[in-house]
Amino acid sequence: MSARETILETIRRHKPERGSRKPDFRIPLPVPDFGPDPPQDPVDLFIHRLSQVHATCEIVRRWSRIPDAVSRYLANVRQPAQVVASPDEGFHRLDWGGIAIEYRAAAPPDRVSVTRACAGIAETGTVAMVSSASSPVTLNFLPETHIVVLERIRLVSSMEQFWSMPESPPRAINFITGPSKTADIEQTIVYGAHGPRRFHVLLIESG
Amino acid sequence: MEVLSRNFRNASRAALLDAELQAALARAEGGFVDTRQKAVDDLKNFESFREYGEKVKNHTLEHLDYYLELFEQNVEESGGQVHWAQNGEQANRIILDICEKVNARKITKGKSMVSEEAATNSTLERNGYEVLETDLGEYIIQLAQETPSHIIAPAIHKSKAGVTELFHQHHARLGFDGKVTVHEEIVDQARQVLREHFCSADVGITGGNFLIAETGSVAIVTNEGNGDLTATLPRVHIVTASIEKVIPDLTALGGFLRLLGRSATGQTMSVYTTLFNGPRRENDLDGPDEFHVVLLDNGRSEILNGSFRDILRCIRCGACLNHCPVYTRIGGHAYGWVYPGPMGSVLTPILAGQKNAPDLPHACTLNGRCQTVCPVKIPLPDLIRTHRVQLNRMKADSAVGRTGFSLWYRLARSPGSYVLATRVAALVLNALDRFKPGGARGRFRWLPLLKPWTASRDFPAPGASTFQRMWKKHGGEP
């Protein structure tokens, strides 16, 4: 008997009732309740949560203003105006002005990445990155500074609302909540363990 | 990993005298407890999520065969492969075969307790592979040639000064002169060293926090991002996970994520939660060419039958360790195997054999804090007590304890002898107290047979009468 069969056979032997038919799974998920304290408007809650996890956020009026916001942010954190971005149609359309931009997956020397989130989750201050030909995963992890573009209409209140968004399963869905961190040395939090040290969200109000 | 749990008494005594360990444990304890409490209070109905977690895990365990087969089917549908291993040896064989087939040389690893169970690292190294742990804590203990002392903070027993020396010793030859002494510098040096390895590894091995049957996804939860780099940069990604990690669907995942981050590190959500589904797609610009999941049983299917079934709900958050008065005094190494603290005291005797870990279930005050904080409501003290009963039946517990308790049992079951015995004992001790040559009245500094007690505190002398006598005298009124 193969290992697979032995394991399944042992499990079945210890089952209250025999047979491997589709079980009736109806256990309702509780609705998260935060009480009156944190702001419940999704945008406010999202920004509040981001601030709690050492991430920053800027509200940007229009899609066309993204390069301007990226420029200002990079100057602010003293990073070069040289970025690698996901090969996204929306980014190609933009006039990036003085920013040197390349559209590709990330490589080790890259310092800044700009990517586009599939969704934002207000409950936890999380962005959901869905991998595809126009959204390589390495951009989320290799550069030291990660700038994520999120449209206001893609902000949902909880993870459950994200699941109902239509998507065929990609190789990877990265839920990212702030910059990379570790507390492995004497419980002291240090940002930028292996992933980005800085995590900045540009929340775009309208198309 | 070799089971050293028989040495628990000596190891815990040594741990109590280890000044560096005691300083590290003192630093850690309060932090974990306070941050967890804050994160739990943040979600007003955390309790209903605990109930949800308990129910969903129970349901999944009842239909474990169904969900494992569904998971396997969906992994294969997304282009991945599932392998089944009854024990660590089989799991390592599967991993070795994959590495051999793709001509691997260097292997990076994300944190995986299951691979500790199977001793995967040493097996791979014996077969000529270079293996690198990439979680900072795991990397530190790999350099120090130690084992994890906490399931989520493996290097919790290390001091910063210790890490400074360790890095100097291992990184000087890589061109890092001078010692790094500031937290940020230490983390940055590890980042630089491991960055090289991430990019040159052929195979990445990670654990899996949840296996989602409905979609065939493996969910990995981390804070550093090392798990994602390990899973994305090499040509092959291998997941090692034990069979009880499977959950029905993505809705259930949402429930467990609200429990896990809060219970483990006091986070509303850990920094990185990633769902992996198969290898890279045709037009993807990155990701591995192969995706394998090794499902390890290692005794778990047998746990389904019998009194320890509830421990299979465990999601490895570490909250029971952080709230245990024994773990927080002696640390993880004294427990002698992969899993320490309350969940380890239940799991180690089952997986490694009760006779190989007879002292673990006794290293517990039954105070119940672990059960109170467990996100899936595992009745840990009850399971520990069950081990004690079984050890007693096997006569595998201490002979003195067994004789003492069986005498006590006989006495307590016969009210007449009990009343007589306590009255005599009270009278004798009271007389001894009054006529003893020196020392303050009302307490003893030394008594025969009671040295373990009197070594660290005085034994109070009883009054001349017993409680039962006084109760009778006052007509049953207090």
Interface residues (C-beta under 8 A of the other chain):
Chain A: S2 A3 R4 T6 I7 L8 T10 I11 R12 R13 H14 K15 P16 S20 R21 K22 P23 F25 I27 L29 P30 V31 P32 D33 F34 G35 P38 R49 Q52 V53 P87 R104 A105 A106 P108 E123 T124 G125 T126 S131 S132 A133 P136 V137 T138 N140 F141 L142 S158 M159 E160 W163 P169 P170 R171 A172 I173 N174 F175 I176 T177 G178 P179 S180 K181 T182 A183 D184 I185 E186 Q187 T188 V190 G192 A193 H194 G195 P196
Chain B: A24 R27 A28 G31 D42 L43 K44 N45 S48 F49 E51 Y52 K55 V56 H59 E62 H63 L64 D65 Y66 L68 E69 S78 W84 A85 Q86 Q90 T134 D135 L136 G137 I140 A153 P154 A155 I156 K158 S159 K160 V163 H183 E184 I186 V187 D188 A190 R191 L194 R195 F198 C199 T215 G216 S217 N223 E224 G225 N226 D228 L229 A231 T232 L233 I243 P248 D249 L250 T251 A252 L253 G254 G255 L257 R258 T265 Q267 T268 M269 S270 V271 Y272 T273 T274 L275 F276 N277 G278 P279 R280 R281 N283 D284 L285 D286 G287 L295 D297 S301 E302 L304 N305
